[in-house]
Amino acid sequence: MRATEQTEVATRASMNTELFGVFGTQSDFERFRSVKEFDEVVSETEATVGIRSHSLDIRGCSSSYSDSDGTCIIFGEAYPAGESSPNTAHWLLDQFSTAGMDALSQLNGSYLAYIEHAGDSVVVTDPIRSWECYYADVGGARVFSTDIAMLKHLVANPTPNRTAVLEFLHLGTVLGTKTLFEEIRRVPIDSYLTATTTESLSRFVYDPQEFDYVTELADRLQRAVHLRSHFPGKKGILLSGGKDSRVFLSQLPDISQTYTIGRKESREVRVAKKIAHQYNAEHTVLEPSDRYLSTSDEKLRYSQSIKEALHIHHAGYDDLLDVDVMYHGLLFDTLFKGYFLEWDGMEVLGSKLPSTTLVRDPDPVDSLLATLGYFPTPSEHMASLVEQVFPTLDLDHVSPRKFLETQLSEELSRCWERTDSVHNAMDLLVISNQPVMPFRTQLADNYFEPFVAIDTTLLDWHLKTPPEYRNSETFRKALERIDPNILHHRPPSQPHDSNKLNQLERFIRRKLPFVEEFEPAWPDRNQIYADYGLAEKLFPNQPAVHALPVRLQLRIHNTHWWLDR
């Protein structure tokens, strides 16, 4: 039975999993929600909190515990560091009673935790805020939830946040603690929420050191995967032809099913099939169609109004994913391979051949705009259409470039207290505002979803490894320590061990006539969008919008969906 079938949800508009609470009594709670919507509701002196989760009885997942000393509820996935406990909430409450907030440094995983003890009442994020906690002050009480749609229903006539709307339209990500609505905020990264404030913690602070980066990454990856090998039911993985997913297949022989989105004849799919067979797993191809760019209510809900729903590549194929547990390599690129760092290179024929050397003194805003979802010329065109597209909003024509420079600079300024260099500040900004989180939100709501990259030992590796060693070369060597045959079938766009040779061949293929370029890893969204006439379906009365890139059209549609519901 799939995880989603194990919990009956009282409200169809709700997600399958949710943490919801009120800093107040149970009567305050019932002003907003019915206790019947939740598997458990705990009411203490300071707050009343409900949890709904398909993983409440699974070790290392959502749990709750109350005794005469207080209450703890954990939502998501959490393990006591270095210990084994059948109920992590019980363990955390015990630790909190003696160590206070310091106890949180010993909690491993992707979670939100509510703790009430000795007058303290807090909701705590994990170190990188991999679960969002939304909150609003409604009717004299502070309410919070993991599902922004539920809070939006409680706020009378929510006001669009002009800055957040423009960030979303031009960058694809709402930065910091904002949402699309003025009345609803988010708890910051590595922080906690109280009845009146949010406060920062110091679990995610850069501290570069010297050690064997390859060996440590290999060892920690193996331990992190095996820690999350106990989930019950049929196991699967979203598999590409790249490197990340192979870690799971090499370490977990009970993964029986793999899924790849793409054309059967593409190199990406052919390599993925070979990888699956190498590790004795079945392989299913999910052919590109309008499913890939599905704009269903369910898919858009998982964007939580702050990220692009297009990152949920698999959502349209949910009925074909016949597993209970779904593994993935989300954030491997960011945490281990320096994807958002600026690497030096040589200019050749108008193109840059990257190296494994960091740019010594990068312009962080320039660099981030080049790697995040900003489209310079189309964004200028979209800015001129804003009044037509959103006639009820006060969105004056502004220069997208200048606007984003200001917003990113402000966000960077908040990173310096946790960083020692501009490179780490760039990574921290992206980690704090990770664009692809809707991908895991959808998975975690429908399957058991082990989130390996956020293991505390791996986050510690990221924080202590100097940025110049957080690169694809270090990652490749770590993989080969784990399994010498892991790259037996080369990634389609990386035929060589050397990153320099891979980049050189990519450059040659792109420049020489009659030589085929490397195929992209993902289906061609522009072709799919055109083939299924999605512009006409989504914007039947706004032909001017059709000239925008597909990604910007989808952002406009996402924004309308959230503001107009």
Buried (B, 14 or more C-beta within 10 A) or exposed (E): EBBBEBBEBEBEEBBBBBBBBBBBBBEBBBBBBEBEBBBBBBBBEBBBBBBBBBBBEBBBBBBBBBEEEBBBBBBBBBBBEEEEBEBBBBBBBBBBBEEEBEBBBBBBBBBBBBBBBEEBBBBBBBBBBBBBBBBBBBEEBBBBBBBBBBBBBBBEEBEBBBBBBBBBBBBBBBBBBBBBBBBBBBBBBBBBBBBEEBEBBEBBBBEBEEEEBBEBBBBBBBBBBEBBBEBEBBBBBBBBBBBBBBBBBBBBEEBBBBBBBBBEEBBBBBBBBBBBEBBEBEBBBBEBBBBBBBBEEBBBBBBBBBBBBBBBBBBBBBEEBEBBBBBBBBBBBBBBBBBBBBBBBEEEEEEEBBBBEBBEEBEBBEBBBEEBBBBEEBBBBBBEBBEEBBEEBEBEEBEBBEBBBEBBEEBBEBBEEBBBBBBBBBBBBBBBBBBBBBBBBBBBBBBBBBBBBBBBBBBBBBBBBBBBBBBBBBBBBBBBBBBEEBBEBBBBBBEEEEBBEBBBBBBEEEEEEEEEEBBEBBBBBEEBBEEBEBBEEBBEEBEEBEEBBBBBBBBBBBBBBBBEE
